[in-house]
Amino acid sequence: MIDFAHALGFTVVAEGVKTAGELAELRSLGCEYGQGYWRRPYALPRRQRIRS
């Protein structure tokens, strides 16, 4: 579908993107834009952040 839209000169917007993994997959397929909601990664406890 993405290639078909590009062949017709359209820009592609994916709807309902829920995870960063879905967004990465869409980008690898050539999708220019995505809309949806995904949660931010959980913050590491302060002690673990200092070590890394």
C-alpha positions as a LaTeX table, in Angstrom:
\begin{tabular}{lrrr}
\hline
Residue & $x$ (\AA) & $y$ (\AA) & $z$ (\AA) \\
\hline
Met1 & 0.00 & 0.00 & 0.00 \\
Ile2 & 2.84 & 2.39 & 0.84 \\
Asp3 & 4.57 & 1.81 & $-2.49$ \\
Phe4 & 1.26 & 2.19 & $-4.33$ \\
Ala5 & 0.59 & 5.52 & $-2.61$ \\
His6 & 4.09 & 6.73 & $-3.47$ \\
Ala7 & 3.63 & 5.66 & $-7.10$ \\
Leu8 & 0.57 & 7.91 & $-7.22$ \\
Gly9 & 2.52 & 10.82 & $-5.69$ \\
Phe10 & 0.96 & 10.69 & $-2.24$ \\
Thr11 & 2.58 & 11.10 & 1.15 \\
Val12 & 1.71 & 8.25 & 3.52 \\
Val13 & 0.29 & 8.69 & 7.04 \\
Ala14 & $-0.25$ & 5.59 & 9.19 \\
Glu15 & $-2.95$ & 5.84 & 11.84 \\
Gly16 & $-3.15$ & 3.99 & 15.14 \\
Val17 & 0.57 & 3.67 & 15.84 \\
Lys18 & 0.76 & 2.37 & 19.41 \\
Thr19 & 4.37 & 1.33 & 19.97 \\
Ala20 & 7.85 & 2.52 & 19.07 \\
Gly21 & 8.34 & $-0.84$ & 17.34 \\
Glu22 & 5.37 & $-0.22$ & 15.06 \\
Leu23 & 6.75 & 3.21 & 14.24 \\
Ala24 & 10.17 & 1.76 & 13.42 \\
Glu25 & 8.59 & $-0.86$ & 11.14 \\
Leu26 & 6.55 & 1.78 & 9.32 \\
Arg27 & 9.63 & 3.94 & 8.81 \\
Ser28 & 11.54 & 0.95 & 7.40 \\
Leu29 & 8.70 & 0.45 & 4.91 \\
Gly30 & 8.95 & 4.08 & 3.76 \\
Cys31 & 5.98 & 5.58 & 5.60 \\
Glu32 & 6.61 & 9.30 & 6.10 \\
Tyr33 & 4.25 & 10.01 & 8.99 \\
Gly34 & 2.46 & 8.19 & 11.77 \\
Gln35 & $-0.10$ & 9.25 & 14.30 \\
Gly36 & $-1.26$ & 7.53 & 17.42 \\
Tyr37 & $-0.20$ & 7.12 & 21.00 \\
Trp38 & 2.55 & 5.20 & 22.70 \\
Arg39 & 3.87 & 5.45 & 26.23 \\
Arg40 & 7.20 & 6.89 & 27.11 \\
Pro41 & 9.76 & 4.36 & 28.34 \\
Tyr42 & 9.83 & 3.95 & 32.08 \\
Ala43 & 12.63 & 5.90 & 33.74 \\
Leu44 & 15.32 & 3.82 & 35.39 \\
Pro45 & 15.79 & 4.28 & 39.13 \\
Arg46 & 18.39 & 6.95 & 39.89 \\
Arg47 & 20.93 & 4.38 & 41.13 \\
Gln48 & 20.88 & 2.50 & 37.81 \\
Arg49 & 21.12 & 5.70 & 35.75 \\
Ile50 & 24.31 & 6.73 & 37.53 \\
Arg51 & 26.04 & 3.41 & 36.80 \\
Ser52 & 25.29 & 3.40 & 33.08 \\
\hline
\end{tabular}
